[in-house]
Amino acid sequence: MASVHDNAAIEAAALRSDRFRLEREADWRRLDEIVTKMEKGRLRRLSDDDLQALPVLYRTVASSLSIARETSLDAATLAYLEALVQRAWFVVYGPRSSLGSWLRSFFGGGWSAAVRGIGPDIAVALLVMIAGAVVGWLLVASDPDWYRAVVPAQFADTRVPGASRAVLLDTLSGKSGTGGLSAFAAYLFSNNAQVATLAFALGFAFGVPTLLLLVHNMAGLGAMLWLYHGAGLTVEFAAWLSVHGTTELFAILLAGAAGLHVGRTMAFPGDRTVLQAASQAGRRAAQVMVGVILMLIVAAVLEGFARQLIADTGGRLTIGGFMLALWIAYFFAFRRGDAGDLA
Amino acid sequence: MSAISPTRLRRSNRDREMITPEGIALPITLASRGARVAALLIDFALIAALMIVTTLSLIYVASGTFDGFDAIGGSGALEFLFVLWLIAVFLFRNAYFLFFELGPRGATPGKRLTGIRIAARDGGRLGVDTVIARNLLRDIELFLPLTFVSAVGSDGGAGTAAAAWFLIFALFPFFNRDRLRAGDVVAGSWVVEVPRRKLEAAMTGAQRDAERPPAADTQAFRFSDADLAVYGEYELQTLERVLRENSAKALVAVHASICTKIGREDGAGDEKAFLEAYYAQLRARLEASMRMGQRKADKHDEGAGV
């Protein structure tokens, strides 16, 4: 069928609304073709003309739809226009095709803005984590039998109550060589990433499970701290932990805070609807979470390599302290014109 | 702007309305739960296939490494392969959905096959963070109970707890009107059908005549104002559908009921011409009063009666 109608064909239409349709049909079909090509992922086959015409055609057809709704009773044409406008809308307002530009704005301020945006939640999560560590310490101090209950099995090998100072010190020493380290780092990362994702995702249940998870994880840390403190190795243990721990615990803190942010916003949405509040919080938290994953990669590399290669307590503390200062500076001191959220 | 297009026959309780940034109300249809489950299963099958292929090819490369090197020289290469495998599994599990849903189609291969895609609930742009948020939640909805069962063993309380957990999230879309899963709630997205519709021929005019030869002599039938005043837009659309489907049986039945209603007896044997004439004149009349701001929704609507 010809897509362009001569005037005679338009004249022949008995109804004004059909004439309206025939006059504009060429535009509709052109938009249809462009959208179909884009839906099939054939962006390269589109000419520059087509790409430039797309937004204009979209508005033209959208206005055709508005007019047709007020003047035409041709249900098939209306349904076609509605479907066409919707498909074009998907294309025009679809996901930003360039992930690169998103990443640029993410690193250039979006990430730190999102972290600052959940500030109160970070404070709460930090308190909960400290409380968790204190609870772990106190539990084990009152009754060492608690140790096995709160410390994950993989850490309770030789590091158990009653172990000698020498044994404990040995567990903190760097291992010689780099054999197996990169596999270890990769394993640590994928394991920690799942824990962080869990801490975030559990925020959905109004944040309560997130808090429980944070308490549980930190209780183990508190118990181990008690153990090394008993052997007079507090500083050595802190140094051993700080190499990656300042990054990793910071990441888990942010993940927990992100989860809490979602949960808290859903519980107290203010004057927005729960769904609006949840999606705004969720998008901000998602940015924090992308950052958390990146931090965990850094932490895994530090844990897998730096900690095993540097056995010196001072050197370890330096690295750990430097990383902590770096993150804090990036999140809280780095502001670019207060661009606000990406969301 | 009318809130909901009154000219469209509402088809199901899955129809929703979305306002574009230009202020145009678009009717959209939410994806059915069945289509979404099917899409998910297809995606999982694809992910599983990708993982198996990756694992097998890495094992193949690894066995080659063993042949080529002595045990000490090969261990570094083996470790590298293991790291590759861990990264690949992590990416398949987490990046598969991100990669496809961020593409121009807004749909994973499974969603495309079932004709659905994701969209922003507020009608705005589908952001990168929206897609990330909705997929982070997938972890607790699906993977967590699975890993939990495999880690603790499926017997006893752990299995029950995991099953209950899984059910809560699996059934989540059944307990809200828009069929949102937990990830959709947090991300502000929803899953909709991708509309597919061909432009059909106009009902009057030369184009129609080229495609479907008009029945005998449409001009032979003239209807009075009173004949046309009995029906509204709803009946007009029903008539349009009957004419487009063009089934002889339906034409006869509709012709009979219109004749009864308006008290005419002609047109028997030439039902199609009769109905086309009636359609064109009824539509002309309704559209004319529409331009004057008066609409008649259906035959019970007295508002626009002349």
Chai-1 contact restraints between the chains, C-beta under 6 A:
chainA,res_idxA,chainB,res_idxB,connection_type,confidence,min_distance_angstrom,max_distance_angstrom,comment,restraint_id
A,A9,B,A206,contact,1.0,0.0,6.0,A-B,restraint_1
A,A12,B,G205,contact,1.0,0.0,6.0,A-B,restraint_2
A,A12,B,A206,contact,1.0,0.0,6.0,A-B,restraint_3
A,A13,B,T204,contact,1.0,0.0,6.0,A-B,restraint_4
A,A13,B,G205,contact,1.0,0.0,6.0,A-B,restraint_5
A,A14,B,T204,contact,1.0,0.0,6.0,A-B,restraint_6
A,A14,B,A280,contact,1.0,0.0,6.0,A-B,restraint_7
A,L15,B,T204,contact,1.0,0.0,6.0,A-B,restraint_8
A,L15,B,A284,contact,1.0,0.0,6.0,A-B,restraint_9
A,S17,B,E287,contact,1.0,0.0,6.0,A-B,restraint_10
A,D18,B,A202,contact,1.0,0.0,6.0,A-B,restraint_11
A,D18,B,T204,contact,1.0,0.0,6.0,A-B,restraint_12
A,D18,B,G205,contact,1.0,0.0,6.0,A-B,restraint_13
A,R21,B,A202,contact,1.0,0.0,6.0,A-B,restraint_14
A,M38,B,P104,contact,1.0,0.0,6.0,A-B,restraint_15
A,A62,B,E22,contact,1.0,0.0,6.0,A-B,restraint_16
A,A62,B,I24,contact,1.0,0.0,6.0,A-B,restraint_17
A,R69,B,S5,contact,1.0,0.0,6.0,A-B,restraint_18
A,L73,B,T7,contact,1.0,0.0,6.0,A-B,restraint_19
A,L73,B,E233,contact,1.0,0.0,6.0,A-B,restraint_20
A,L73,B,L236,contact,1.0,0.0,6.0,A-B,restraint_21
A,L73,B,R283,contact,1.0,0.0,6.0,A-B,restraint_22
A,L73,B,L286,contact,1.0,0.0,6.0,A-B,restraint_23
A,L73,B,E287,contact,1.0,0.0,6.0,A-B,restraint_24
A,A75,B,T7,contact,1.0,0.0,6.0,A-B,restraint_25
A,A75,B,Q237,contact,1.0,0.0,6.0,A-B,restraint_26
A,A75,B,E240,contact,1.0,0.0,6.0,A-B,restraint_27
A,A76,B,E200,contact,1.0,0.0,6.0,A-B,restraint_28
A,L78,B,T7,contact,1.0,0.0,6.0,A-B,restraint_29
A,A79,B,R197,contact,1.0,0.0,6.0,A-B,restraint_30
A,Y80,B,R197,contact,1.0,0.0,6.0,A-B,restraint_31
A,Y80,B,L199,contact,1.0,0.0,6.0,A-B,restraint_32
A,E82,B,P27,contact,1.0,0.0,6.0,A-B,restraint_33
A,A83,B,P195,contact,1.0,0.0,6.0,A-B,restraint_34
A,A83,B,R197,contact,1.0,0.0,6.0,A-B,restraint_35
A,Q86,B,L26,contact,1.0,0.0,6.0,A-B,restraint_36
A,Q86,B,P195,contact,1.0,0.0,6.0,A-B,restraint_37
A,W89,B,T20,contact,1.0,0.0,6.0,A-B,restraint_38
A,Y93,B,R125,contact,1.0,0.0,6.0,A-B,restraint_39
A,G94,B,P104,contact,1.0,0.0,6.0,A-B,restraint_40
A,G94,B,G106,contact,1.0,0.0,6.0,A-B,restraint_41
A,P95,B,L102,contact,1.0,0.0,6.0,A-B,restraint_42
A,P95,B,L126,contact,1.0,0.0,6.0,A-B,restraint_43
A,W102,B,V128,contact,1.0,0.0,6.0,A-B,restraint_44
A,S182,B,V83,contact,1.0,0.0,6.0,A-B,restraint_45
A,A183,B,E79,contact,1.0,0.0,6.0,A-B,restraint_46
A,A183,B,F82,contact,1.0,0.0,6.0,A-B,restraint_47
A,A183,B,V83,contact,1.0,0.0,6.0,A-B,restraint_48
A,A186,B,V83,contact,1.0,0.0,6.0,A-B,restraint_49
A,A186,B,L86,contact,1.0,0.0,6.0,A-B,restraint_50
A,S190,B,L86,contact,1.0,0.0,6.0,A-B,restraint_51
A,S190,B,F90,contact,1.0,0.0,6.0,A-B,restraint_52
A,T197,B,L136,contact,1.0,0.0,6.0,A-B,restraint_53
A,T197,B,D139,contact,1.0,0.0,6.0,A-B,restraint_54
A,A201,B,L137,contact,1.0,0.0,6.0,A-B,restraint_55
A,A201,B,D139,contact,1.0,0.0,6.0,A-B,restraint_56
A,A201,B,I140,contact,1.0,0.0,6.0,A-B,restraint_57
A,F204,B,A182,contact,1.0,0.0,6.0,A-B,restraint_58
A,V262,B,V186,contact,1.0,0.0,6.0,A-B,restraint_59
A,A278,B,V185,contact,1.0,0.0,6.0,A-B,restraint_60
A,A278,B,V186,contact,1.0,0.0,6.0,A-B,restraint_61
A,S279,B,G188,contact,1.0,0.0,6.0,A-B,restraint_62
A,G282,B,A133,contact,1.0,0.0,6.0,A-B,restraint_63
A,G282,B,V186,contact,1.0,0.0,6.0,A-B,restraint_64
A,G282,B,A187,contact,1.0,0.0,6.0,A-B,restraint_65
A,R283,B,D129,contact,1.0,0.0,6.0,A-B,restraint_66
A,R283,B,T130,contact,1.0,0.0,6.0,A-B,restraint_67
A,R283,B,A133,contact,1.0,0.0,6.0,A-B,restraint_68
A,A286,B,D129,contact,1.0,0.0,6.0,A-B,restraint_69
A,A286,B,I132,contact,1.0,0.0,6.0,A-B,restraint_70
A,A286,B,A133,contact,1.0,0.0,6.0,A-B,restraint_71
A,Q287,B,D129,contact,1.0,0.0,6.0,A-B,restraint_72
A,M289,B,L136,contact,1.0,0.0,6.0,A-B,restraint_73
A,A343,B,D129,contact,1.0,0.0,6.0,A-B,restraint_74
